[in-house]
Amino acid sequence: MNRKTTPKVKDGRVQKKNRHEITPNYWDYRQDTLQVAIESPGKGFRHFLKKRDIVRFLEILPNWKEIDIELDAILLAKGGGSDGWYNNGVIGICAWEKNKTCSLDKEYFNAHLELFKRLELDYEIKKESVVCHFTESQIIAYQLLHVLLHEIGHHHDRINTKSKNRTARGEKYAEEWFDPESPKSNEFIWP
């Protein structure tokens, strides 16, 4: 008698053919270790920032063990719309346009002028905007020193609220919490 190797009915019950459990990932489950993932950058965009750049940068951050609480993933996300985002334990750093030159409004440029000076960024002031000519290394530095730290600021805000469900203090807090010159940065100890 030949027995089937995969019987469809066992004890009068039809057996499921495939696994139907949700695969644990950083969107659905808290992760034990930080995941660094990459999405397709999208048409006209490129990821100048690499996984290794993020890992090396995080290794030199002071108080990393305090920040790492409930931080599940950093995603090199699809480009367009914004520099980055934060969503309940997941940080997204958006891909940059392949054309490294970008136009910023004057208010945003002036708010970040100190960083642009440190990066030695070439720029042209126009009537309505500022045209910035980034190099590849300046893009990487900008995404690490501004975008990533800003989004970590949102994460720090969320994990230090009573509910731990939302970022209560907003953009101003995220901009200032990592700035050594800011009075609010006293929560973060710089070497």
Secondary structure as GFF3:
##gff-version 3
##sequence-region A 1 191
A	DSSP	beta_strand	9	10	.	.	.	ID=ss1
A	DSSP	beta_strand	13	14	.	.	.	ID=ss2
A	DSSP	beta_strand	35	38	.	.	.	ID=ss3
A	DSSP	beta_strand	45	46	.	.	.	ID=ss4
A	DSSP	alpha_helix	51	60	.	.	.	ID=ss5
A	DSSP	alpha_helix	64	67	.	.	.	ID=ss6
A	DSSP	beta_strand	73	77	.	.	.	ID=ss7
A	DSSP	beta_strand	84	87	.	.	.	ID=ss8
A	DSSP	beta_strand	90	94	.	.	.	ID=ss9
A	DSSP	beta_strand	96	97	.	.	.	ID=ss10
A	DSSP	beta_strand	101	105	.	.	.	ID=ss11
A	DSSP	alpha_helix	106	111	.	.	.	ID=ss12
A	DSSP	alpha_helix	113	118	.	.	.	ID=ss13
A	DSSP	beta_strand	122	125	.	.	.	ID=ss14
A	DSSP	beta_strand	129	133	.	.	.	ID=ss15
A	DSSP	alpha_helix	136	142	.	.	.	ID=ss16
A	DSSP	pi_helix	143	148	.	.	.	ID=ss17
A	DSSP	alpha_helix	149	159	.	.	.	ID=ss18
A	DSSP	alpha_helix	170	176	.	.	.	ID=ss19
A	DSSP	three_ten_helix	183	187	.	.	.	ID=ss20
###
